[in-house]
Amino acid sequence: MTSAALPSLDLAGDVADLTAALMDYESVSGNETALADAVETALRAYPHLEVSRDGDSVVARTRLGRAERVILAGHLDTVPLPTVPGSRGTVPSSWDGEILYGRGATDMKGGVAVQLALAASLTDPARDVTYIFYDHEEVEASLSGLGRLAESHPDWLKADFAVLLEPTNGTVEGGCNGTMRFHATTTGRAAHSARAWMGENAIHAAAEILVRLRDHSPATVSVEGLDFRESLNAVRIWGGSAGNVIPDAATVEINYRFAPDKGIEEADAYVRELLAGFDVVRTDAAAGARPGLNLPAAASFVAAVGAEPKPKYGWTDVARFSELGIPAVNFGPGDALLAHTDNEHVRAGAIRDCRAALRSWLG
């Protein structure tokens, strides 16, 4: 779809149709500008909102002097489009009855549509609301638009409570696991493969790393009444230089998803103990967030939604809000298991139900 044919965003219409319009903007990480432009233009049409922008992040706020301020946040970017021919989780979007297919359907343009619809319609909410639409969530943490806002405009993020509209199937998910990545490297001695006994095979030496990871039993850790499942896995492996050379180096990339009872250094030590004897370098880390559902703002939201809260197994920006001292939960339309898939889709009713629940709570 060419830029000239991209749909305008009707914030007053059906929130499911708004989701489809958002999905028709291809916004793979790094390509959010056109969508951010459309979001900013749409929001500036509403005089009850104060709209600001930093890069491809857009922030809209009410200024009603309420006793409490809440944040509704969501990211504009998606993971890359599927490469399998015939995949429905792509751009532009498509309908099959009441099911909407396409990249971002669950992660997380349905949630962004809910934010936009509420921003337009809630002219007199019981709580002041800050709506944050940010870029670069689906890539390394150093590029995060939300992180950039926290550093450059911390006043824009001041609030008593935050809701991140990541897909949760319409229930509240408290906290999130932390995540970190490592490179575990083995070294050997290069030689011609016809005279392999003259060398030392670094790829073969990496087998012990894989055995330890395969035999590792991931823990399930209860934190404030929610059970967080951990995982520790090899996600990539590489080494060698040619088909007739014994490799002198090999690297295994490892991802550890750890429960929020641990800090980064404790989680780091856990992995290093498991891989003792190997050269291990941590390449990335983001702390998790404890649920905090007993806090007054979170408890009132859980009561309003009604469903029993669950843990969030993946890392989300609730952890970033937690670092800022803002209690936060995940709550949004769609099934997280469909995120990033070639069959990504969401039910129109799930988007409408999410909007209704938040509208009722916000007053």
ABEGO torsion letter per residue (X at the ends): XBAAABBBBBAABBAAAAAAAAAABBABBGAAAAAAAAAAAAAAABAABBBBBBEABBBBBBBAGBABBBBBBBBABBBBBBABBGBABBOBBBBBEABBBEBGAAOAAAAAAAAAAAAAABABBABBBBBBBBBGAABBAAABAAAAAAAABAAAABBABBBBABBAGGBBBBEBBBBBBBBBBBBBBBBBAABAAABBBAAAAAAAAAAAAAABBBBBBBBGGBBBBBBBBBABBBEEABAABBBABBBBBBBBBBBAABBAAAAAAAAAAAABGBBBBBABBBBBBBAGAABAAAAAAAAAAGBBBBBBABBBAAAAAAAAGBBBBBBBBEBAAABGBAABBBBAAAAAAAAAAAAAAAX
